[in-house]
Amino acid sequence: MSADLGVRSVVRHRPTVAIVDLAAVRHNASVLRPESAELIAIVKADAYGHGAVPVARAATRAGAARLGVALVEEGVELRTAGVDVPILTLTEFPPGAEGEALRAGLTPTLYSSEALARLRAAAADIGRPAGAQVKVDTGMHRVGVPWERATEFVAQVLRAGVALEGVWTHLANAEDPADPFTGVQLERLRGVLDDLRAKGIRPGLVHAANSAGRLARPDAWFDAVRVGVALYGVSPGAGVDDAARGLGLRPALALRSSVSFVKRLAAGEAVSYGLTYRLDRDATVATVPVGYADGYPRALSNRGEALIGGRRRRVIGSVTMDQLLVDCGDDAAGVGDEVVLLGRQGGEEITAAELAERAGTIPYEIVCRIGVRVPREYVGA
């Protein structure tokens, strides 16, 4: 692993590793950036499990003008690594974090009078002006100033001496292009923008589109698009799969390991905790040192598949904390054989969407949950 990527080298003994293809990240960033709008690369949650610093560098080299994070700590990590593009925190600074965040040059999101007052006081304490973006709640009802009061709140921000750097909202269901609520949200945002402009207030950078909005709603692009999961080559939902394929998005993450033990079991033998899977014929069973502590879902017990020797093999029995079992049938398998749990081997591929469907979750969770004890190996730098 290269020190230039901002990743500490460690001695690796276990064969389990997550391979992150930075060339795929750069490709995805380049095709996702509209000609008419900026790209904000969302690198929160350690870049969805891919590694925040290497991904941030790859995305900005491919044209991302800004980065988005969820936590002040995430933004500070990027600054400490030397990342110098604008960084937007997607929620308000927590109480007490304002000074550190401003010194790190992070841009806050605002939507409450309390956070505005704290930001103003912190800016005065450290002797520098503050700017912020205002998030408008257009119907998702998570965080944001309600659209009916957004113009009033923006005026309050300006009276406090805080520069207005942008106005944005978040789409609740853009993954379903047939849902009319996305249109409702965009109309509410446009109404806020019209009110601001009528009062002579420039809204700054306007953005609404998340990954699904970038793929399916050009009317949501405005001045910038905030791209998260699509940056990593993962479609945000079945309703926009065709658009994702049309852009040629490339998955950036693979989860690989090796067979650590092989045994031949007779028909009728059961395996793993709870003995939930019983063989109906003699079979070669391979042990793989990956478990739910690594982020491989326990819900894939008796449901998942792994690639060994270029073929799909069923994951059998309960996925345990550190290991899982694979039924290789009558095919030969040996210690050290490569195992792909997410990614491509030969002509076969297991995608995050497939794992999510089998585990009863969403692709976002599949990539985000791969744990810190699984080392990341970067290629395509």
BALOBA-1460 file (C-alpha; in Angstrom, 3 decimals):
// residues 381
<rec num="1" residu="m" x="0.000" y="0.000" z="0.000"/>
<rec num="2" residu="s" x="1.365" y="3.385" z="-0.964"/>
<rec num="3" residu="a" x="1.994" y="6.040" z="1.662"/>
<rec num="4" residu="d" x="0.775" y="8.583" z="-0.914"/>
<rec num="5" residu="l" x="-2.725" y="7.176" z="-0.454"/>
<rec num="6" residu="g" x="-2.746" y="8.155" z="3.194"/>
<rec num="7" residu="v" x="-3.023" y="4.532" z="4.312"/>
<rec num="8" residu="r" x="-0.818" y="3.034" z="7.029"/>
<rec num="9" residu="s" x="0.944" y="-0.158" z="5.972"/>
<rec num="10" residu="v" x="0.422" y="-3.144" z="8.260"/>
<rec num="11" residu="v" x="1.618" y="-6.713" z="8.231"/>
<rec num="12" residu="r" x="-1.227" y="-8.902" z="7.004"/>
<rec num="13" residu="h" x="-1.434" y="-12.540" z="8.056"/>
<rec num="14" residu="r" x="-5.042" y="-13.447" z="7.296"/>
<rec num="15" residu="p" x="-5.814" y="-13.680" z="3.564"/>
<rec num="16" residu="t" x="-9.070" y="-11.732" z="3.806"/>
<rec num="17" residu="v" x="-8.817" y="-8.335" z="2.113"/>
<rec num="18" residu="a" x="-11.005" y="-5.671" z="0.534"/>
<rec num="19" residu="i" x="-9.642" y="-4.565" z="-2.834"/>
<rec num="20" residu="v" x="-10.478" y="-0.945" z="-3.723"/>
<rec num="21" residu="d" x="-10.041" y="0.039" z="-7.355"/>
<rec num="22" residu="l" x="-9.274" y="3.756" z="-7.421"/>
<rec num="23" residu="a" x="-9.328" y="3.752" z="-11.217"/>
<rec num="24" residu="a" x="-12.988" y="2.731" z="-10.955"/>
<rec num="25" residu="v" x="-13.622" y="5.606" z="-8.537"/>
<rec num="26" residu="r" x="-12.026" y="8.060" z="-10.968"/>
<rec num="27" residu="h" x="-14.013" y="6.634" z="-13.854"/>
<rec num="28" residu="n" x="-17.278" y="6.874" z="-11.951"/>
<rec num="29" residu="a" x="-16.565" y="10.430" z="-10.841"/>
<rec num="30" residu="s" x="-15.822" y="11.492" z="-14.394"/>
<rec num="31" residu="v" x="-18.990" y="10.011" z="-15.904"/>
<rec num="32" residu="l" x="-21.216" y="11.186" z="-13.043"/>
<rec num="33" residu="r" x="-20.125" y="14.828" z="-13.239"/>
<rec num="34" residu="p" x="-22.634" y="16.663" z="-15.458"/>
<rec num="35" residu="e" x="-21.299" y="19.223" z="-17.904"/>
<rec num="36" residu="s" x="-23.641" y="21.796" z="-16.419"/>
<rec num="37" residu="a" x="-23.044" y="21.173" z="-12.708"/>
<rec num="38" residu="e" x="-20.354" y="20.509" z="-10.120"/>
<rec num="39" residu="l" x="-19.770" y="17.108" z="-8.564"/>
<rec num="40" residu="i" x="-19.820" y="16.841" z="-4.774"/>
<rec num="41" residu="a" x="-18.246" y="13.493" z="-3.881"/>
<rec num="42" residu="i" x="-19.745" y="12.088" z="-0.688"/>
<rec num="43" residu="v" x="-17.022" y="10.379" z="1.335"/>
<rec num="44" residu="k" x="-18.767" y="10.004" z="4.691"/>
<rec num="45" residu="a" x="-18.561" y="6.717" z="6.627"/>
<rec num="46" residu="d" x="-14.965" y="6.236" z="5.462"/>
<rec num="47" residu="a" x="-16.123" y="6.665" z="1.870"/>
<rec num="48" residu="y" x="-18.798" y="3.996" z="2.299"/>
<rec num="49" residu="g" x="-16.143" y="1.595" z="3.550"/>
<rec num="50" residu="h" x="-13.726" y="2.260" z="0.698"/>
<rec num="51" residu="g" x="-11.312" y="4.582" z="2.548"/>
<rec num="52" residu="a" x="-11.985" y="8.304" z="2.808"/>
<rec num="53" residu="v" x="-8.554" y="9.730" z="2.059"/>
<rec num="54" residu="p" x="-7.675" y="7.600" z="-1.005"/>
<rec num="55" residu="v" x="-11.185" y="8.002" z="-2.428"/>
<rec num="56" residu="a" x="-11.229" y="11.760" z="-1.817"/>
<rec num="57" residu="r" x="-7.961" y="12.123" z="-3.685"/>
<rec num="58" residu="a" x="-9.153" y="9.922" z="-6.555"/>
<rec num="59" residu="a" x="-12.481" y="11.712" z="-6.878"/>
<rec num="60" residu="t" x="-10.999" y="15.200" z="-6.857"/>
<rec num="61" residu="r" x="-8.395" y="14.200" z="-9.422"/>
<rec num="62" residu="a" x="-11.281" y="13.085" z="-11.631"/>
<rec num="63" residu="g" x="-13.101" y="16.396" z="-11.345"/>
<rec num="64" residu="a" x="-15.034" y="16.450" z="-8.072"/>
<rec num="65" residu="a" x="-15.044" y="20.097" z="-6.992"/>
<rec num="66" residu="r" x="-16.137" y="19.436" z="-3.409"/>
<rec num="67" residu="l" x="-16.469" y="16.696" z="-0.834"/>
<rec num="68" residu="g" x="-19.280" y="15.896" z="1.560"/>
<rec num="69" residu="v" x="-18.969" y="14.327" z="5.017"/>
<rec num="70" residu="a" x="-21.362" y="13.558" z="7.851"/>
<rec num="71" residu="l" x="-19.068" y="14.266" z="10.809"/>
<rec num="72" residu="v" x="-16.647" y="16.996" z="11.770"/>
<rec num="73" residu="e" x="-14.160" y="14.245" z="12.567"/>
<rec num="74" residu="e" x="-14.411" y="12.983" z="8.985"/>
<rec num="75" residu="g" x="-13.649" y="16.417" z="7.605"/>
<rec num="76" residu="v" x="-10.729" y="16.939" z="9.979"/>
<rec num="77" residu="e" x="-9.272" y="13.585" z="8.919"/>
<rec num="78" residu="l" x="-9.268" y="14.731" z="5.307"/>
<rec num="79" residu="r" x="-7.678" y="18.064" z="6.170"/>
<rec num="80" residu="t" x="-4.989" y="16.345" z="8.246"/>
<rec num="81" residu="a" x="-4.181" y="14.209" z="5.200"/>
<rec num="82" residu="g" x="-3.727" y="17.341" z="3.104"/>
<rec num="83" residu="v" x="-7.031" y="17.326" z="1.197"/>
<rec num="84" residu="d" x="-7.686" y="21.015" z="0.475"/>
<rec num="85" residu="v" x="-10.885" y="21.201" z="-1.614"/>
<rec num="86" residu="p" x="-14.090" y="22.599" z="-0.046"/>
<rec num="87" residu="i" x="-15.656" y="20.121" z="2.388"/>
<rec num="88" residu="l" x="-19.345" y="20.353" z="3.317"/>
<rec num="89" residu="t" x="-20.625" y="18.759" z="6.500"/>
<rec num="90" residu="l" x="-24.113" y="17.483" z="5.765"/>
<rec num="91" residu="t" x="-25.486" y="18.275" z="9.216"/>
<rec num="92" residu="e" x="-24.941" y="21.047" z="11.745"/>
<rec num="93" residu="f" x="-21.729" y="21.157" z="13.753"/>
<rec num="94" residu="p" x="-22.321" y="19.480" z="17.142"/>
<rec num="95" residu="p" x="-22.161" y="21.834" z="20.148"/>
<rec num="96" residu="g" x="-18.537" y="22.480" z="21.010"/>
<rec num="97" residu="a" x="-17.158" y="21.395" z="17.640"/>
<rec num="98" residu="e" x="-17.560" y="24.740" z="15.890"/>
<rec num="99" residu="g" x="-14.097" y="26.130" z="16.588"/>
<rec num="100" residu="e" x="-12.208" y="23.048" z="15.449"/>
<rec num="101" residu="a" x="-14.412" y="22.717" z="12.388"/>
<rec num="102" residu="l" x="-13.944" y="26.335" z="11.348"/>
<rec num="103" residu="r" x="-10.195" y="26.157" z="11.891"/>
<rec num="104" residu="a" x="-10.176" y="23.110" z="9.606"/>
<rec num="105" residu="g" x="-12.005" y="25.085" z="6.950"/>
<rec num="106" residu="l" x="-15.128" y="22.929" z="6.963"/>
<rec num="107" residu="t" x="-18.375" y="24.375" z="5.633"/>
<rec num="108" residu="p" x="-21.317" y="23.816" z="7.990"/>
<rec num="109" residu="t" x="-24.882" y="23.068" z="7.093"/>
<rec num="110" residu="l" x="-27.377" y="25.132" z="9.083"/>
<rec num="111" residu="y" x="-31.090" y="24.694" z="9.827"/>
<rec num="112" residu="s" x="-31.599" y="25.852" z="13.429"/>
<rec num="113" residu="s" x="-31.260" y="29.137" z="15.294"/>
<rec num="114" residu="e" x="-29.289" y="27.408" z="18.043"/>
<rec num="115" residu="a" x="-26.587" y="26.133" z="15.698"/>
<rec num="116" residu="l" x="-26.465" y="29.533" z="13.996"/>
<rec num="117" residu="a" x="-25.823" y="31.263" z="17.315"/>
<rec num="118" residu="r" x="-23.049" y="28.814" z="18.211"/>
<rec num="119" residu="l" x="-21.431" y="29.237" z="14.798"/>
<rec num="120" residu="r" x="-21.514" y="33.007" z="15.058"/>
<rec num="121" residu="a" x="-19.951" y="32.931" z="18.528"/>
<rec num="122" residu="a" x="-17.223" y="30.507" z="17.471"/>
<rec num="123" residu="a" x="-16.350" y="32.604" z="14.435"/>
<rec num="124" residu="a" x="-16.009" y="35.655" z="16.668"/>
<rec num="125" residu="d" x="-13.844" y="33.728" z="19.147"/>
<rec num="126" residu="i" x="-11.334" y="32.649" z="16.521"/>
<rec num="127" residu="g" x="-11.501" y="35.914" z="14.618"/>
<rec num="128" residu="r" x="-12.537" y="34.711" z="11.208"/>
<rec num="129" residu="p" x="-15.712" y="35.073" z="9.145"/>
<rec num="130" residu="a" x="-18.050" y="32.108" z="8.801"/>
<rec num="131" residu="g" x="-20.019" y="30.862" z="5.844"/>
<rec num="132" residu="a" x="-22.632" y="28.133" z="5.721"/>
<rec num="133" residu="q" x="-25.090" y="26.309" z="3.530"/>
<rec num="134" residu="v" x="-28.736" y="26.069" z="4.541"/>
<rec num="135" residu="k" x="-30.543" y="22.763" z="4.263"/>
<rec num="136" residu="v" x="-34.222" y="22.960" z="3.412"/>
<rec num="137" residu="d" x="-36.566" y="20.199" z="4.510"/>
<rec num="138" residu="t" x="-38.825" y="19.732" z="1.496"/>
<rec num="139" residu="g" x="-40.548" y="16.651" z="2.854"/>
<rec num="140" residu="m" x="-38.077" y="13.996" z="3.935"/>
<rec num="141" residu="h" x="-38.423" y="15.246" z="7.533"/>
<rec num="142" residu="r" x="-35.037" y="14.150" z="8.794"/>
<rec num="143" residu="v" x="-33.168" y="17.426" z="9.308"/>
<rec num="144" residu="g" x="-33.543" y="20.819" z="7.681"/>
<rec num="145" residu="v" x="-35.469" y="24.047" z="8.082"/>
<rec num="146" residu="p" x="-39.071" y="23.537" z="6.851"/>
<rec num="147" residu="w" x="-39.501" y="24.958" z="3.373"/>
<rec num="148" residu="e" x="-42.285" y="27.249" z="4.595"/>
<rec num="149" residu="r" x="-39.787" y="29.013" z="6.906"/>
<rec num="150" residu="a" x="-36.638" y="28.715" z="4.831"/>
<rec num="151" residu="t" x="-36.610" y="32.268" z="3.486"/>
<rec num="152" residu="e" x="-37.064" y="33.665" z="6.977"/>
<rec num="153" residu="f" x="-34.230" y="31.494" z="8.284"/>
<rec num="154" residu="v" x="-31.862" y="32.518" z="5.486"/>
<rec num="155" residu="a" x="-32.529" y="36.156" z="6.358"/>
<rec num="156" residu="q" x="-31.673" y="35.323" z="9.975"/>
<rec num="157" residu="v" x="-28.402" y="33.735" z="8.836"/>
<rec num="158" residu="l" x="-27.460" y="36.859" z="6.911"/>
<rec num="159" residu="r" x="-28.377" y="39.174" z="9.803"/>
<rec num="160" residu="a" x="-26.020" y="37.131" z="11.990"/>
<rec num="161" residu="g" x="-23.162" y="38.005" z="9.660"/>
<rec num="162" residu="v" x="-22.797" y="34.460" z="8.304"/>
<rec num="163" residu="a" x="-22.254" y="34.268" z="4.553"/>
<rec num="164" residu="l" x="-24.781" y="32.207" z="2.614"/>
<rec num="165" residu="e" x="-22.742" y="29.770" z="0.520"/>
<rec num="166" residu="g" x="-25.523" y="27.474" z="-0.630"/>
<rec num="167" residu="v" x="-29.059" y="26.155" z="-0.298"/>
<rec num="168" residu="w" x="-29.861" y="22.478" z="-0.639"/>
<rec num="169" residu="t" x="-32.317" y="19.688" z="0.033"/>
<rec num="170" residu="h" x="-32.336" y="15.901" z="0.028"/>
<rec num="171" residu="l" x="-34.614" y="13.724" z="-2.089"/>
<rec num="172" residu="a" x="-36.525" y="11.040" z="-0.212"/>
<rec num="173" residu="n" x="-37.369" y="8.601" z="-3.001"/>
<rec num="174" residu="a" x="-35.576" y="9.481" z="-6.214"/>
<rec num="175" residu="e" x="-34.732" y="5.770" z="-6.531"/>
<rec num="176" residu="d" x="-38.308" y="5.364" z="-7.812"/>
<rec num="177" residu="p" x="-38.599" y="7.558" z="-10.916"/>
<rec num="178" residu="a" x="-42.374" y="6.995" z="-10.962"/>
<rec num="179" residu="d" x="-42.900" y="8.518" z="-7.520"/>
<rec num="180" residu="p" x="-44.306" y="12.028" z="-7.986"/>
<rec num="181" residu="f" x="-43.017" y="13.141" z="-4.585"/>
<rec num="182" residu="t" x="-39.617" y="13.985" z="-6.042"/>
<rec num="183" residu="g" x="-41.336" y="16.560" z="-8.215"/>
<rec num="184" residu="v" x="-43.118" y="17.930" z="-5.159"/>
<rec num="185" residu="q" x="-39.829" y="18.336" z="-3.335"/>
<rec num="186" residu="l" x="-38.204" y="20.105" z="-6.271"/>
<rec num="187" residu="e" x="-41.143" y="22.498" z="-6.605"/>
<rec num="188" residu="r" x="-40.871" y="23.360" z="-2.924"/>
<rec num="189" residu="l" x="-37.170" y="24.063" z="-3.303"/>
<rec num="190" residu="r" x="-37.767" y="26.213" z="-6.385"/>
<rec num="191" residu="g" x="-40.356" y="28.155" z="-4.425"/>
<rec num="192" residu="v" x="-37.776" y="28.903" z="-1.741"/>
<rec num="193" residu="l" x="-35.255" y="29.982" z="-4.362"/>
<rec num="194" residu="d" x="-37.806" y="32.259" z="-6.035"/>
<rec num="195" residu="d" x="-38.610" y="33.883" z="-2.684"/>
<rec num="196" residu="l" x="-34.941" y="34.454" z="-1.934"/>
<rec num="197" residu="r" x="-34.233" y="35.988" z="-5.312"/>
<rec num="198" residu="a" x="-37.324" y="38.177" z="-5.074"/>
<rec num="199" residu="k" x="-35.812" y="39.603" z="-1.886"/>
<rec num="200" residu="g" x="-32.471" y="40.167" z="-3.579"/>
<rec num="201" residu="i" x="-30.757" y="37.233" z="-1.834"/>
<rec num="202" residu="r" x="-28.391" y="35.102" z="-3.867"/>
<rec num="203" residu="p" x="-28.715" y="31.479" z="-2.732"/>
<rec num="204" residu="g" x="-25.169" y="30.464" z="-3.617"/>
<rec num="205" residu="l" x="-24.614" y="26.848" z="-4.633"/>
<rec num="206" residu="v" x="-27.980" y="25.088" z="-5.108"/>
<rec num="207" residu="h" x="-28.115" y="21.281" z="-5.008"/>
<rec num="208" residu="a" x="-30.713" y="18.570" z="-4.514"/>
<rec num="209" residu="a" x="-29.696" y="15.474" z="-6.469"/>
<rec num="210" residu="n" x="-28.254" y="12.493" z="-4.629"/>
<rec num="211" residu="s" x="-26.989" y="9.474" z="-6.611"/>
<rec num="212" residu="a" x="-30.491" y="8.512" z="-7.744"/>
<rec num="213" residu="g" x="-31.298" y="12.102" z="-8.608"/>
<rec num="214" residu="r" x="-28.123" y="12.350" z="-10.666"/>
<rec num="215" residu="l" x="-29.048" y="9.192" z="-12.555"/>
<rec num="216" residu="a" x="-32.752" y="9.817" z="-13.133"/>
<rec num="217" residu="r" x="-33.672" y="13.482" z="-12.564"/>
<rec num="218" residu="p" x="-31.772" y="16.049" z="-14.641"/>
<rec num="219" residu="d" x="-34.254" y="18.634" z="-13.358"/>
<rec num="220" residu="a" x="-32.722" y="18.117" z="-9.902"/>
<rec num="221" residu="w" x="-29.139" y="18.871" z="-10.889"/>
<rec num="222" residu="f" x="-29.190" y="22.664" z="-10.320"/>
<rec num="223" residu="d" x="-25.606" y="23.848" z="-9.633"/>
<rec num="224" residu="a" x="-24.204" y="20.594" z="-8.237"/>
<rec num="225" residu="v" x="-24.998" y="16.923" z="-7.692"/>
<rec num="226" residu="r" x="-24.112" y="15.082" z="-4.475"/>
<rec num="227" residu="v" x="-23.005" y="11.606" z="-5.450"/>
<rec num="228" residu="g" x="-22.493" y="8.939" z="-2.808"/>
<rec num="229" residu="v" x="-23.107" y="5.280" z="-3.514"/>
<rec num="230" residu="a" x="-22.930" y="5.681" z="-7.305"/>
<rec num="231" residu="l" x="-19.380" y="7.015" z="-6.943"/>
<rec num="232" residu="y" x="-18.472" y="3.506" z="-5.801"/>
<rec num="233" residu="g" x="-20.151" y="1.864" z="-8.795"/>
<rec num="234" residu="v" x="-23.232" y="0.748" z="-6.884"/>
<rec num="235" residu="s" x="-26.721" y="1.551" z="-8.141"/>
<rec num="236" residu="p" x="-28.883" y="3.187" z="-5.449"/>
<rec num="237" residu="g" x="-31.975" y="1.245" z="-6.463"/>
<rec num="238" residu="a" x="-33.584" y="-1.004" z="-9.043"/>
<rec num="239" residu="g" x="-35.521" y="1.895" z="-10.537"/>
<rec num="240" residu="v" x="-32.321" y="3.545" z="-11.722"/>
<rec num="241" residu="d" x="-30.322" y="0.420" z="-12.610"/>
<rec num="242" residu="d" x="-30.656" y="1.049" z="-16.339"/>
<rec num="243" residu="a" x="-29.318" y="4.585" z="-15.970"/>
<rec num="244" residu="a" x="-26.382" y="3.309" z="-13.912"/>
<rec num="245" residu="r" x="-25.574" y="0.692" z="-16.550"/>
<rec num="246" residu="g" x="-25.936" y="3.308" z="-19.261"/>
<rec num="247" residu="l" x="-23.191" y="5.388" z="-17.668"/>
<rec num="248" residu="g" x="-20.970" y="2.344" z="-17.343"/>
<rec num="249" residu="l" x="-20.449" y="2.626" z="-13.610"/>
<rec num="250" residu="r" x="-17.767" y="0.262" z="-12.333"/>
<rec num="251" residu="p" x="-17.860" y="-1.368" z="-8.874"/>
<rec num="252" residu="a" x="-14.862" y="-0.196" z="-6.894"/>
<rec num="253" residu="l" x="-14.850" y="-2.750" z="-4.074"/>
<rec num="254" residu="a" x="-14.169" y="-6.494" z="-3.953"/>
<rec num="255" residu="l" x="-14.027" y="-8.747" z="-0.891"/>
<rec num="256" residu="r" x="-11.633" y="-11.654" z="-1.276"/>
<rec num="257" residu="s" x="-10.155" y="-14.364" z="0.879"/>
<rec num="258" residu="s" x="-8.691" y="-17.862" z="0.533"/>
<rec num="259" residu="v" x="-9.719" y="-21.335" z="1.560"/>
<rec num="260" residu="s" x="-8.172" y="-22.058" z="4.964"/>
<rec num="261" residu="f" x="-9.310" y="-25.651" z="5.467"/>
<rec num="262" residu="v" x="-10.951" y="-28.409" z="3.413"/>
<rec num="263" residu="k" x="-12.792" y="-31.520" z="4.543"/>
<rec num="264" residu="r" x="-14.840" y="-34.250" z="2.848"/>
<rec num="265" residu="l" x="-18.173" y="-34.824" z="4.579"/>
<rec num="266" residu="a" x="-20.663" y="-37.625" z="4.111"/>
<rec num="267" residu="a" x="-24.312" y="-37.217" z="3.210"/>
<rec num="268" residu="g" x="-26.362" y="-36.544" z="6.319"/>
<rec num="269" residu="e" x="-23.707" y="-34.519" z="8.128"/>
<rec num="270" residu="a" x="-24.754" y="-31.075" z="9.368"/>
<rec num="271" residu="v" x="-22.522" y="-28.018" z="9.675"/>
<rec num="272" residu="s" x="-21.852" y="-24.917" z="11.776"/>
<rec num="273" residu="y" x="-23.709" y="-23.491" z="14.764"/>
<rec num="274" residu="g" x="-27.241" y="-24.762" z="15.111"/>
<rec num="275" residu="l" x="-26.614" y="-27.482" z="12.499"/>
<rec num="276" residu="t" x="-28.933" y="-25.545" z="10.170"/>
<rec num="277" residu="y" x="-27.647" y="-27.152" z="6.962"/>
<rec num="278" residu="r" x="-27.493" y="-30.915" z="6.392"/>
<rec num="279" residu="l" x="-25.770" y="-32.361" z="3.346"/>
<rec num="280" residu="d" x="-27.977" y="-34.425" z="1.033"/>
<rec num="281" residu="r" x="-24.920" y="-36.025" z="-0.626"/>
<rec num="282" residu="d" x="-21.204" y="-36.447" z="-0.003"/>
<rec num="283" residu="a" x="-19.457" y="-33.121" z="-0.538"/>
<rec num="284" residu="t" x="-16.213" y="-31.231" z="-0.206"/>
<rec num="285" residu="v" x="-16.688" y="-28.355" z="2.249"/>
<rec num="286" residu="a" x="-14.277" y="-25.419" z="2.369"/>
<rec num="287" residu="t" x="-13.719" y="-23.138" z="5.345"/>
<rec num="288" residu="v" x="-13.174" y="-19.449" z="4.565"/>
<rec num="289" residu="p" x="-11.822" y="-17.008" z="7.208"/>
<rec num="290" residu="v" x="-14.545" y="-14.377" z="6.810"/>
<rec num="291" residu="g" x="-17.428" y="-13.813" z="9.183"/>
<rec num="292" residu="y" x="-19.991" y="-11.353" z="10.423"/>
<rec num="293" residu="a" x="-17.296" y="-9.538" z="12.437"/>
<rec num="294" residu="d" x="-15.836" y="-8.617" z="9.057"/>
<rec num="295" residu="g" x="-19.185" y="-7.338" z="7.821"/>
<rec num="296" residu="y" x="-20.306" y="-10.387" z="5.869"/>
<rec num="297" residu="p" x="-23.987" y="-10.568" z="6.852"/>
<rec num="298" residu="r" x="-25.103" y="-13.409" z="9.083"/>
<rec num="299" residu="a" x="-28.371" y="-13.179" z="7.153"/>
<rec num="300" residu="l" x="-26.512" y="-14.862" z="4.274"/>
<rec num="301" residu="s" x="-26.311" y="-18.103" z="6.233"/>
<rec num="302" residu="n" x="-27.528" y="-20.839" z="3.837"/>
<rec num="303" residu="r" x="-28.361" y="-18.062" z="1.341"/>
<rec num="304" residu="g" x="-25.127" y="-16.519" z="0.138"/>
<rec num="305" residu="e" x="-22.779" y="-17.652" z="-2.588"/>
<rec num="306" residu="a" x="-19.027" y="-17.452" z="-3.042"/>
<rec num="307" residu="l" x="-16.837" y="-17.793" z="-6.116"/>
<rec num="308" residu="i" x="-14.180" y="-20.504" z="-6.020"/>
<rec num="309" residu="g" x="-12.502" y="-21.724" z="-9.181"/>
<rec num="310" residu="g" x="-14.645" y="-19.408" z="-11.274"/>
<rec num="311" residu="r" x="-17.881" y="-21.064" z="-10.143"/>
<rec num="312" residu="r" x="-20.629" y="-20.129" z="-7.741"/>
<rec num="313" residu="r" x="-20.687" y="-22.159" z="-4.519"/>
<rec num="314" residu="r" x="-23.305" y="-22.025" z="-1.820"/>
<rec num="315" residu="v" x="-22.505" y="-20.638" z="1.623"/>
<rec num="316" residu="i" x="-23.805" y="-23.312" z="3.994"/>
<rec num="317" residu="g" x="-24.622" y="-23.309" z="7.661"/>
<rec num="318" residu="s" x="-24.524" y="-20.303" z="9.959"/>
<rec num="319" residu="v" x="-22.076" y="-17.545" z="9.115"/>
<rec num="320" residu="t" x="-20.010" y="-17.249" z="12.290"/>
<rec num="321" residu="m" x="-18.009" y="-14.379" z="13.684"/>
<rec num="322" residu="d" x="-14.761" y="-15.255" z="11.922"/>
<rec num="323" residu="q" x="-15.513" y="-18.027" z="9.419"/>
<rec num="324" residu="l" x="-18.018" y="-19.389" z="6.960"/>
<rec num="325" residu="l" x="-18.405" y="-22.677" z="5.084"/>
<rec num="326" residu="v" x="-18.835" y="-23.265" z="1.369"/>
<rec num="327" residu="d" x="-20.223" y="-26.370" z="-0.350"/>
<rec num="328" residu="c" x="-17.937" y="-27.277" z="-3.254"/>
<rec num="329" residu="g" x="-19.787" y="-30.493" z="-4.132"/>
<rec num="330" residu="d" x="-17.518" y="-32.979" z="-5.874"/>
<rec num="331" residu="d" x="-15.161" y="-30.315" z="-7.230"/>
<rec num="332" residu="a" x="-11.617" y="-30.150" z="-5.975"/>
<rec num="333" residu="a" x="-10.777" y="-27.374" z="-3.534"/>
<rec num="334" residu="g" x="-7.499" y="-26.722" z="-1.802"/>
<rec num="335" residu="v" x="-6.121" y="-24.582" z="0.966"/>
<rec num="336" residu="g" x="-5.064" y="-21.269" z="-0.517"/>
<rec num="337" residu="d" x="-7.617" y="-21.259" z="-3.338"/>
<rec num="338" residu="e" x="-8.959" y="-17.742" z="-3.923"/>
<rec num="339" residu="v" x="-12.481" y="-17.030" z="-2.673"/>
<rec num="340" residu="v" x="-14.450" y="-14.023" z="-3.905"/>
<rec num="341" residu="l" x="-17.401" y="-12.982" z="-1.754"/>
<rec num="342" residu="l" x="-17.984" y="-9.645" z="-3.493"/>
<rec num="343" residu="g" x="-16.612" y="-8.937" z="-6.928"/>
<rec num="344" residu="r" x="-15.571" y="-10.850" z="-10.021"/>
<rec num="345" residu="q" x="-13.754" y="-14.126" z="-10.603"/>
<rec num="346" residu="g" x="-13.485" y="-15.461" z="-14.127"/>
<rec num="347" residu="g" x="-16.763" y="-14.858" z="-15.906"/>
<rec num="348" residu="e" x="-18.843" y="-14.704" z="-12.715"/>
<rec num="349" residu="e" x="-19.599" y="-11.695" z="-10.527"/>
<rec num="350" residu="i" x="-21.264" y="-11.232" z="-7.150"/>
<rec num="351" residu="t" x="-22.555" y="-7.687" z="-6.731"/>
<rec num="352" residu="a" x="-23.494" y="-5.640" z="-3.694"/>
<rec num="353" residu="a" x="-27.055" y="-5.547" z="-5.015"/>
<rec num="354" residu="e" x="-27.198" y="-9.358" z="-5.118"/>
<rec num="355" residu="l" x="-25.870" y="-9.706" z="-1.582"/>
<rec num="356" residu="a" x="-28.291" y="-7.055" z="-0.369"/>
<rec num="357" residu="e" x="-31.278" y="-8.765" z="-1.915"/>
<rec num="358" residu="r" x="-30.333" y="-12.120" z="-0.398"/>
<rec num="359" residu="a" x="-29.658" y="-10.540" z="3.018"/>
<rec num="360" residu="g" x="-32.800" y="-8.415" z="3.050"/>
<rec num="361" residu="t" x="-30.987" y="-5.080" z="3.116"/>
<rec num="362" residu="i" x="-29.695" y="-2.410" z="0.717"/>
<rec num="363" residu="p" x="-26.410" y="-2.269" z="-1.224"/>
<rec num="364" residu="y" x="-25.259" y="0.738" z="0.811"/>
<rec num="365" residu="e" x="-25.118" y="-1.419" z="3.941"/>
<rec num="366" residu="i" x="-23.205" y="-4.221" z="2.229"/>
<rec num="367" residu="v" x="-20.239" y="-2.000" z="1.346"/>
<rec num="368" residu="c" x="-20.370" y="0.173" z="4.477"/>
<rec num="369" residu="r" x="-20.393" y="-2.718" z="6.916"/>
<rec num="370" residu="i" x="-17.108" y="-4.332" z="5.835"/>
<rec num="371" residu="g" x="-15.211" y="-3.882" z="9.078"/>
<rec num="372" residu="v" x="-11.974" y="-2.175" z="9.980"/>
<rec num="373" residu="r" x="-10.222" y="-5.475" z="10.651"/>
<rec num="374" residu="v" x="-10.455" y="-6.212" z="6.920"/>
<rec num="375" residu="p" x="-7.452" y="-4.404" z="5.409"/>
<rec num="376" residu="r" x="-7.996" y="-2.317" z="2.287"/>
<rec num="377" residu="e" x="-5.642" y="-2.859" z="-0.602"/>
<rec num="378" residu="y" x="-5.641" y="-0.122" z="-3.228"/>
<rec num="379" residu="v" x="-5.138" y="-0.706" z="-6.932"/>
<rec num="380" residu="g" x="-5.401" y="1.601" z="-9.909"/>
<rec num="381" residu="a" x="-3.817" y="4.534" z="-8.069"/>
